[in-house]
C-alpha cells in the first residue's frame, strides 16, 4: 500500500515537471533568422568590442530570442551570443514582435555608463518630442532608473519617451503633457532644469523681488515683445510660474505660464494677458484700460404749479326793517322801466406763430482736382466713420494698401489693422519697423477718398485679437487734435497737405 502511494507521488511530480516545460518554452519564444553575409561574428555581449563566440557563414539559420539595441540575441549549435541585427534576415512580423518586446535595464543598457542613481546625472534642460542629444539621454537615463523607460536608450525623444514621461507624470500627479517640462524635470531630478532661472539668478529681474515694484503693463498676447511682456514675465517669475530666462517675448513658455496663473486664479484660460489677468496679477488695471463712462442722467423738468382760484365771497343782504305805515291814501305808483344790461364782448385771443427750426447743414468736405477730399474732422469727420466701420488706407509714399477697422472717433480717428496680413502690409510701408513718424495717407470709405496723416506705433486699447498688432494707431484729418495735449499737430497737418496732392 505504501509502495502504491509512493508511486503515485512520483508520477504526480513527473507530470507536473513535463507539463511545465511548454510554458517555459513559450516564455522564451524564438524566431528563426538567416545570416545574410559571410564571416558574421557572434559576440559575447551586445557590443562589437566584446569577445567573439564564433563566426557564421552566409545562409546559416539561427534562433533569435531578443533584440537589444542594434543586436539580436541568437543561438546556433547550442551557443548563444549577440549578432548585429543588420546581419540577420527575419520575417517582418518576427522583427516587429522582437522590437515590441525589446527591453534593457539599468545594468545591461550600454548607454547607462555605469550610472545607477539619478543624482549621478547632470540635470538637463527641458525637452519634448522631436528633440535629441545629451539632454534627452539624461532624461531617458533617469526614467530607466525609475523603471518607466524600457527600450534601449537612444537619446531621441520618440514615442517611447513620450509614453514614459506621461507614465511618470501620472504617477507623481503632474499634468500629462508627455513633455519634459520644468515641473517634470524639477520632480524627477529634484532640481530646476538647466535652462531655468529664478528671481535671484535672472539678470532681467534687475533686483526686483515684489510685484509692487513693477510698473503695471498693458495687455499683451502671443507674438508681442517689449517692455510690457518683460513686466508680465517678471511678475510671473515672482509667482513661480515662469521658469525660463526672461526674454521679453510672448512665446509658448509665456502662454503656458499665463494659463497656469489663470487656472490658479479661476480665470478663463486664454493664455493672453488680458484685462482680467493683469488686474488679478498686479492688483491694478492694465495701463491701457479705459473705464466705460457712466451715462449722465437727464434732468426731469419740474411741472409748474397751477394756481387754484380763490372763490369770491357772496355778500348776504341784510334785511331792512319795515315800518308799519299809517293808512293814507295811496297813490298808485307808476312802475319804473328796468334797463336790460348789454352783454360785454369777449375778445378772442390771436394764436401765436410757432417758429419752425432750420436744420443745421453738415459741412461738405472740399474736393481737390484729383478727387481727394479735405475732411474737416470736427465738423464732418467724426460723424462719417461709424462704430466698427471698415475702410482702406493707402500709404502715399509706398503705395501700399491695407484694410482697417474704426475703434474710436474722438479727437482723431483710432484704427486697427483688420487682419495679420494687413498688419504685415502696414509694417512694410514703414520699411519693416512701425514707428511714430507721420506719414501722408489716403483713406477710402463709402466711395470717398480722404486726405489724412497717420503714425503707426501700436498703443492703447484694441478689439481684434489675432491681427498681430498690439493696440491701435492714429489717423488725423484737417483740424483733428492729439489725445494728450489736445492740440492740432503741425506735422500731421503738413502730411495731410501732401496727401491732398495724391490720388487713389
C-alpha positions as CSV (number, residue, x, y, z in Angstrom):
1,X,0.0,0.0,0.0
2,X,2.8,2.3,1.0
3,X,4.6,1.4,-2.3
4,X,1.5,2.3,-4.3
5,X,1.3,5.7,-2.5
6,X,5.0,6.4,-3.2
7,X,4.5,5.5,-6.9
8,X,1.5,7.9,-7.2
9,X,3.5,10.7,-5.7
10,X,6.4,10.1,-8.1
11,X,4.1,10.0,-11.1
12,X,2.4,13.3,-10.0
13,X,5.7,15.0,-9.7
14,X,6.8,13.8,-13.2
15,X,3.5,15.0,-14.7
16,X,4.0,18.5,-13.2
17,X,7.5,18.7,-14.5
18,X,6.6,17.7,-18.0
19,X,3.6,20.0,-18.2
20,X,5.7,22.9,-17.1
21,X,8.2,22.5,-20.0
22,X,6.0,24.0,-22.7
23,X,5.3,27.1,-20.5
24,X,9.0,27.7,-20.2
25,X,9.4,27.3,-23.9
26,X,6.6,29.8,-24.5
27,X,8.2,32.3,-22.2
28,X,11.5,32.1,-24.2
29,X,9.9,32.2,-27.7
30,X,12.4,32.3,-30.5
31,X,12.3,33.3,-34.2
32,X,14.3,31.7,-37.0
33,X,16.6,34.1,-38.8
34,X,19.1,33.7,-41.7
35,X,22.6,35.1,-41.7
36,X,22.8,37.3,-44.8
37,X,26.6,37.9,-45.1
38,X,29.8,35.9,-44.8
39,X,32.0,35.8,-41.8
40,X,29.4,37.2,-39.4
41,X,30.6,37.4,-35.8
42,X,28.6,36.3,-32.8
43,X,29.7,38.4,-29.8
44,X,29.6,37.6,-26.1
45,X,27.7,40.9,-25.4
46,X,25.8,43.5,-27.4
47,X,28.9,45.3,-28.4
48,X,31.5,44.9,-31.2
49,X,34.2,45.3,-28.6
50,X,33.2,42.2,-26.7
51,X,34.7,38.7,-27.2
52,X,33.9,36.6,-30.3
53,X,31.9,33.5,-29.6
54,X,32.0,32.2,-33.2
55,X,32.0,33.2,-36.8
56,X,29.0,32.3,-39.0
57,X,28.7,31.8,-42.8
58,X,26.0,33.2,-45.1
59,X,22.8,31.2,-45.2
60,X,23.2,29.7,-41.7
61,X,19.9,29.5,-39.7
62,X,19.9,30.9,-36.1
63,X,17.3,31.1,-33.4
64,X,16.7,34.8,-32.3
65,X,15.2,35.3,-28.8
66,X,15.6,39.0,-28.1
67,X,16.5,42.4,-29.5
68,X,19.0,44.5,-27.6
69,X,19.7,47.8,-29.3
70,X,21.4,47.0,-32.6
71,X,21.9,43.4,-31.7
72,X,19.9,40.2,-31.8
73,X,20.4,37.7,-29.1
74,X,20.7,34.4,-31.0
75,X,21.6,30.7,-30.6
76,X,23.5,28.5,-33.0
77,X,24.7,24.9,-32.2
78,X,23.9,25.4,-28.6
79,X,26.0,28.5,-28.4
80,X,24.3,31.9,-27.6
81,X,25.6,35.3,-28.2
82,X,24.8,38.6,-29.9
83,X,24.7,39.3,-33.7
84,X,24.4,42.7,-35.3
85,X,20.7,42.8,-36.4
86,X,21.7,44.1,-39.9
87,X,23.4,40.7,-40.5
88,X,20.3,38.7,-39.7
89,X,17.2,38.5,-42.0
90,X,13.9,37.9,-40.3
91,X,10.3,37.9,-41.5
92,X,8.8,41.4,-40.8
93,X,6.3,40.0,-38.3
94,X,9.1,38.4,-36.3
95,X,11.2,41.6,-36.4
96,X,8.2,43.7,-35.2
97,X,7.5,41.2,-32.4
98,X,11.1,41.4,-31.2
99,X,11.1,45.2,-31.4
100,X,7.9,45.4,-29.3
101,X,9.4,43.2,-26.7
102,X,12.8,44.9,-26.6
103,X,13.8,45.8,-23.0
104,X,17.0,46.9,-21.4
105,X,17.8,47.5,-17.7
106,X,20.0,49.9,-15.7
107,X,22.6,47.1,-15.6
108,X,22.7,45.9,-19.2
109,X,21.9,49.1,-21.2
110,X,25.3,50.3,-22.6
111,X,24.1,54.0,-22.5
112,X,23.8,53.9,-18.8
113,X,27.6,54.1,-18.5
114,X,27.5,52.5,-15.0
115,X,25.0,55.1,-13.7
116,X,22.7,53.7,-11.1
117,X,21.4,56.8,-9.3
118,X,19.7,59.9,-10.6
119,X,22.0,62.1,-8.5
120,X,24.8,60.9,-10.8
121,X,23.1,62.5,-13.9
122,X,23.6,66.2,-14.8
123,X,20.2,67.9,-14.7
124,X,19.1,68.5,-18.3
125,X,17.2,71.3,-20.0
126,X,13.5,70.9,-20.8
127,X,12.9,68.8,-23.9
128,X,10.0,67.5,-26.0
129,X,9.1,65.1,-28.8
130,X,11.5,65.5,-31.8
131,X,14.5,66.7,-29.7
132,X,17.6,64.6,-29.4
133,X,21.1,64.7,-27.8
134,X,22.5,64.8,-24.3
135,X,19.5,66.3,-22.6
136,X,17.2,63.5,-23.9
137,X,19.9,61.0,-22.9
138,X,19.9,62.3,-19.4
139,X,16.1,62.2,-19.3
140,X,16.0,58.6,-20.6
141,X,18.6,57.5,-18.0
142,X,16.6,58.9,-15.2
143,X,13.4,57.4,-16.4
144,X,15.1,54.0,-16.8
145,X,16.3,54.2,-13.2
146,X,12.7,55.0,-12.2
147,X,11.5,52.0,-14.2
148,X,9.4,53.9,-16.8
149,X,11.6,53.8,-19.8
150,X,12.0,50.1,-21.1
151,X,13.7,50.2,-24.5
152,X,17.4,50.7,-25.1
153,X,18.4,54.3,-24.6
154,X,18.8,56.1,-27.9
155,X,19.0,59.8,-27.0
156,X,15.9,60.5,-29.2
157,X,12.7,61.9,-27.8
158,X,10.4,59.4,-29.6
159,X,7.0,57.9,-28.9
160,X,8.5,55.5,-26.3
161,X,10.0,58.5,-24.5
162,X,6.6,60.4,-24.6
163,X,4.9,57.3,-23.1
164,X,7.5,57.0,-20.4
165,X,7.2,60.7,-19.5
166,X,3.4,60.5,-19.4
167,X,3.5,57.4,-17.1
168,X,5.9,59.3,-14.7
169,X,3.8,62.4,-14.8
170,X,0.7,60.4,-14.0
171,X,2.4,58.6,-11.1
172,X,3.6,61.9,-9.5
173,X,0.3,63.7,-10.2
174,X,1.6,66.2,-12.8
175,X,-0.3,67.3,-15.9
176,X,0.3,64.5,-18.5
177,X,1.8,66.6,-21.3
178,X,4.4,64.0,-22.5
179,X,7.0,66.8,-22.4
180,X,9.9,67.1,-20.1
181,X,8.8,70.5,-18.9
182,X,10.0,72.5,-15.9
183,X,7.7,70.9,-13.4
184,X,8.6,67.3,-14.6
185,X,12.4,68.0,-14.6
186,X,12.1,69.5,-11.1
187,X,10.2,66.5,-9.8
188,X,12.3,63.9,-11.5
189,X,15.8,65.3,-10.7
190,X,14.9,67.3,-7.5
191,X,16.4,70.4,-9.1
192,X,15.4,73.1,-11.6
193,X,16.0,72.4,-15.3
194,X,19.4,73.6,-16.6
195,X,17.6,76.4,-18.6
196,X,15.5,77.7,-15.7
197,X,16.2,80.9,-13.9
198,X,14.9,82.3,-10.6
199,X,14.1,85.7,-9.2
200,X,17.6,85.9,-7.8
201,X,19.5,84.4,-10.8
202,X,17.7,86.0,-13.7
203,X,19.6,89.2,-14.8
204,X,16.4,90.7,-16.2
205,X,14.8,90.9,-12.8
206,X,17.1,93.9,-12.0
207,X,16.9,93.3,-8.3
208,X,13.0,93.2,-8.3
209,X,11.6,90.9,-5.7
210,X,8.0,92.1,-5.4
211,X,5.3,92.7,-8.0
212,X,4.5,96.1,-6.4
213,X,8.0,97.2,-7.7
214,X,6.9,96.5,-11.3
215,X,5.2,99.2,-13.5
216,X,1.8,97.8,-14.4
217,X,1.9,96.9,-18.2
218,X,-0.7,97.0,-20.9
219,X,-2.5,93.9,-22.1
220,X,-0.4,91.6,-24.3
221,X,-0.7,88.3,-26.1
222,X,1.4,85.7,-28.0
223,X,3.7,87.3,-30.5
224,X,4.1,90.6,-28.7
225,X,7.5,91.8,-27.5
226,X,9.0,94.6,-25.4
227,X,8.7,96.2,-22.0
228,X,5.1,95.1,-21.4
229,X,5.9,91.5,-21.9
230,X,9.1,91.9,-19.7
231,X,6.9,93.2,-16.9
232,X,4.5,90.3,-17.3
233,X,7.3,87.7,-17.2
234,X,8.9,89.4,-14.1
235,X,5.6,89.1,-12.3
236,X,5.0,85.5,-13.3
237,X,8.6,84.6,-12.2
238,X,7.9,86.1,-8.8
239,X,4.8,83.9,-8.7
240,X,6.9,80.9,-9.5
241,X,5.1,80.2,-12.8
242,X,7.6,81.4,-15.4
243,X,10.8,79.3,-15.3
244,X,12.9,80.2,-18.4
245,X,15.2,83.1,-18.7
246,X,13.2,86.3,-19.2
247,X,13.4,87.3,-22.9
248,X,10.6,90.0,-23.2
249,X,9.0,87.8,-25.9
250,X,5.4,86.4,-25.5
251,X,6.3,82.9,-26.6
252,X,4.9,79.4,-25.8
253,X,6.5,79.3,-22.4
254,X,4.8,82.7,-21.5
255,X,1.5,81.4,-22.8
256,X,1.9,78.3,-20.5
257,X,2.8,80.4,-17.5
258,X,-0.2,82.8,-18.1
259,X,-2.6,79.8,-18.4
260,X,-1.2,78.3,-15.1
261,X,-1.8,81.7,-13.4
262,X,-5.3,81.9,-14.9
263,X,-6.1,78.4,-13.7
264,X,-4.9,79.1,-10.2
265,X,-6.9,82.3,-10.1
266,X,-10.0,80.7,-11.6
267,X,-9.9,82.9,-14.7
268,X,-10.7,81.8,-18.2
269,X,-7.6,80.1,-19.5
270,X,-7.0,82.2,-22.7
271,X,-3.2,82.3,-22.4
272,X,-3.4,86.0,-23.1
273,X,-2.5,88.7,-20.6
274,X,-6.0,90.3,-20.8
275,X,-7.5,93.0,-18.6
276,X,-8.8,90.5,-16.0
277,X,-5.4,88.7,-15.8
278,X,-3.4,91.9,-15.4
279,X,-5.9,93.2,-12.7
280,X,-5.6,89.9,-10.8
281,X,-1.8,89.6,-11.2
282,X,-0.8,93.2,-10.4
283,X,-3.8,94.3,-8.3
284,X,-4.4,97.2,-10.6
285,X,-5.9,97.9,-14.0
286,X,-3.8,97.4,-17.1
287,X,-2.0,100.6,-18.4
288,X,-4.3,100.6,-21.4
289,X,-7.5,100.1,-19.5
290,X,-10.2,102.6,-20.3
291,X,-13.2,102.6,-17.9
292,X,-16.6,102.9,-19.6
293,X,-18.0,106.3,-18.5
294,X,-21.4,106.1,-16.7
295,X,-24.1,108.0,-18.6
296,X,-25.2,111.3,-17.0
297,X,-28.9,111.1,-16.1
298,X,-31.1,113.7,-17.8
299,X,-32.8,116.2,-15.6
300,X,-36.6,115.9,-15.5
301,X,-38.4,119.3,-15.6
302,X,-40.4,120.0,-12.5
303,X,-44.1,120.8,-13.5
304,X,-45.3,124.3,-12.8
305,X,-47.8,124.8,-10.0
306,X,-51.3,125.7,-11.2
307,X,-52.9,128.4,-9.0
308,X,-56.2,127.4,-7.7
309,X,-58.6,130.4,-8.0
310,X,-60.0,131.6,-4.7
311,X,-63.8,131.7,-4.8
312,X,-65.3,135.2,-4.3
313,X,-67.4,135.7,-1.2
314,X,-71.1,136.5,-1.9
315,X,-72.5,139.3,0.4
316,X,-75.7,138.2,2.1
317,X,-78.1,141.2,2.1
318,X,-79.2,142.5,5.5
319,X,-82.9,142.7,5.6
320,X,-84.3,146.2,6.2
321,X,-86.8,146.9,9.0
322,X,-90.2,147.6,7.6
323,X,-92.1,150.4,9.3
324,X,-95.8,149.8,9.7
325,X,-97.4,152.6,7.6
326,X,-100.3,154.8,8.8
327,X,-103.0,154.1,6.4
328,X,-103.1,157.0,4.0
329,X,-104.5,157.3,0.6
330,X,-102.1,155.5,-1.5
331,X,-101.3,156.8,-5.0
332,X,-100.8,154.1,-7.4
333,X,-97.1,154.3,-8.3
334,X,-96.0,154.4,-11.9
335,X,-93.7,151.4,-12.5
336,X,-90.1,152.2,-13.5
337,X,-88.7,150.7,-16.6
338,X,-85.9,148.2,-15.8
339,X,-82.9,148.7,-18.1
340,X,-81.7,145.4,-19.7
341,X,-77.9,145.2,-19.3
342,X,-75.9,144.9,-22.6
343,X,-73.6,141.9,-22.5
344,X,-69.8,142.6,-22.8
345,X,-68.0,141.3,-25.8
346,X,-65.2,138.7,-25.1
347,X,-62.1,139.2,-27.1
348,X,-60.9,136.1,-29.0
349,X,-57.1,135.6,-28.5
350,X,-55.0,135.6,-31.7
351,X,-52.8,132.4,-31.8
352,X,-49.0,132.9,-31.8
353,X,-47.0,131.6,-34.7
354,X,-44.6,128.8,-33.9
355,X,-41.1,129.1,-35.5
356,X,-40.0,126.0,-37.5
357,X,-36.3,125.3,-36.6
358,X,-33.9,125.4,-39.5
359,X,-31.9,122.1,-39.7
360,X,-28.1,122.5,-39.4
361,X,-26.1,121.9,-42.5
362,X,-23.3,119.3,-42.3
363,X,-20.1,120.6,-43.8
364,X,-19.2,119.0,-47.1
365,X,-15.6,118.1,-47.5
366,X,-13.7,120.2,-50.1
367,X,-12.7,118.1,-53.1
368,X,-9.4,118.7,-54.8
369,X,-9.0,118.4,-58.6
370,X,-7.7,114.8,-58.3
371,X,-10.8,113.7,-56.4
372,X,-9.2,113.6,-52.9
373,X,-11.3,115.2,-50.3
374,X,-10.1,117.5,-47.5
375,X,-12.1,116.3,-44.5
376,X,-12.7,118.7,-41.6
377,X,-12.7,116.3,-38.6
378,X,-14.8,118.0,-36.1
379,X,-17.5,119.4,-38.5
380,X,-17.9,116.2,-40.5
381,X,-15.3,113.5,-40.0
382,X,-16.5,112.3,-36.5
383,X,-20.0,111.5,-37.8
384,X,-18.8,109.9,-41.1
385,X,-16.8,107.0,-39.5
386,X,-19.4,104.9,-37.6
387,X,-18.5,102.5,-34.8
388,X,-16.9,99.3,-36.3
389,X,-16.6,100.8,-39.8
390,X,-14.1,99.1,-42.1
391,X,-12.1,101.1,-44.6
392,X,-8.9,101.1,-46.7
393,X,-5.7,103.0,-46.0
394,X,-3.2,103.8,-48.8
395,X,0.3,104.9,-47.8
396,X,1.2,107.8,-50.2
397,X,4.9,107.2,-50.1
398,X,5.0,103.5,-50.8
399,X,1.6,102.9,-52.5
400,X,0.8,100.0,-50.0
401,X,-2.9,99.5,-49.3
402,X,-4.4,97.6,-46.3
403,X,-7.7,97.2,-44.5
404,X,-8.6,98.8,-41.2
405,X,-11.4,99.0,-38.7
406,X,-12.5,102.0,-36.7
407,X,-12.0,101.6,-33.0
408,X,-12.7,105.2,-31.7
409,X,-13.6,108.6,-33.1
410,X,-12.6,111.2,-30.5
411,X,-10.0,113.9,-31.1
412,X,-9.0,111.9,-34.2
413,X,-9.6,108.5,-35.8
414,X,-8.3,105.5,-33.8
415,X,-8.0,102.4,-36.0
416,X,-6.7,98.8,-36.1
417,X,-5.3,96.7,-39.0
418,X,-8.1,94.3,-39.8
419,X,-6.0,91.1,-40.1
420,X,-2.5,89.8,-39.5
421,X,-1.9,90.2,-43.3
422,X,-3.0,93.9,-43.1
423,X,-0.5,94.4,-40.2
424,X,2.3,92.9,-42.3
425,X,1.5,95.3,-45.2
426,X,1.4,98.3,-42.9
427,X,4.8,97.3,-41.4
428,X,6.2,97.0,-44.9
429,X,5.0,100.6,-45.7
430,X,7.2,101.7,-42.7
431,X,10.1,99.7,-44.1
432,X,9.6,96.8,-41.6
433,X,9.5,98.7,-38.4
434,X,6.5,100.7,-37.3
435,X,7.1,104.0,-35.5
436,X,5.7,107.4,-34.7
437,X,6.7,109.1,-38.0
438,X,3.8,111.0,-39.5
439,X,3.0,109.6,-43.0
440,X,0.6,111.0,-45.6
441,X,-2.2,108.6,-46.3
442,X,-5.4,108.3,-48.2
443,X,-8.5,106.8,-46.5
444,X,-11.1,105.2,-48.8
445,X,-14.5,104.8,-47.3
446,X,-18.0,104.6,-48.8
447,X,-16.8,105.7,-52.2
448,X,-14.9,108.7,-50.9
449,X,-11.2,109.3,-50.7
450,X,-10.0,111.5,-47.8
451,X,-6.6,113.0,-47.2
452,X,-5.0,112.0,-43.8
453,X,-1.9,111.5,-41.8
454,X,-1.0,108.5,-39.6
455,X,1.5,107.3,-37.2
456,X,1.6,103.6,-36.9
457,X,3.1,102.9,-33.5
458,X,0.7,100.5,-31.7
459,X,-0.6,101.8,-28.4
460,X,-3.6,101.8,-26.1
461,X,-6.7,99.5,-26.3
462,X,-7.6,97.1,-29.1
463,X,-10.5,94.9,-30.1
464,X,-9.0,92.5,-32.6
465,X,-7.2,89.6,-31.0
466,X,-5.5,87.9,-34.0
467,X,-4.1,90.7,-36.2
468,X,-0.5,90.7,-34.7
469,X,-1.0,94.3,-33.7
470,X,-0.7,95.3,-30.1
471,X,-3.1,98.2,-29.8
472,X,-4.4,100.9,-32.1
473,X,-2.8,103.6,-34.4
474,X,-3.9,107.1,-35.1
475,X,-5.2,108.8,-38.3
476,X,-5.5,112.6,-38.3
477,X,-7.6,114.8,-40.6
478,X,-7.8,118.5,-41.0
479,X,-8.4,120.2,-37.6
480,X,-8.1,117.0,-35.6
481,X,-6.1,117.1,-32.3
482,X,-3.9,114.9,-30.3
483,X,-5.2,112.8,-27.4
484,X,-2.9,114.0,-24.6
485,X,-2.2,117.7,-25.4
486,X,-5.4,118.2,-27.4
487,X,-3.6,120.5,-29.9
488,X,-3.6,120.5,-33.7
489,X,-0.3,118.8,-34.6
490,X,1.6,120.7,-37.2
491,X,3.4,117.7,-38.6
492,X,0.1,115.8,-39.1
493,X,-1.4,118.8,-40.9
494,X,1.6,119.1,-43.2
495,X,1.3,115.5,-44.1
496,X,-2.4,115.9,-44.8
497,X,-1.5,118.7,-47.3
498,X,0.8,116.3,-49.1
499,X,-1.9,113.7,-49.2
500,X,-4.3,116.2,-50.8
501,X,-2.0,116.3,-53.8
502,X,-2.2,112.4,-54.2
503,X,-4.9,110.3,-55.7
504,X,-6.1,106.8,-55.1
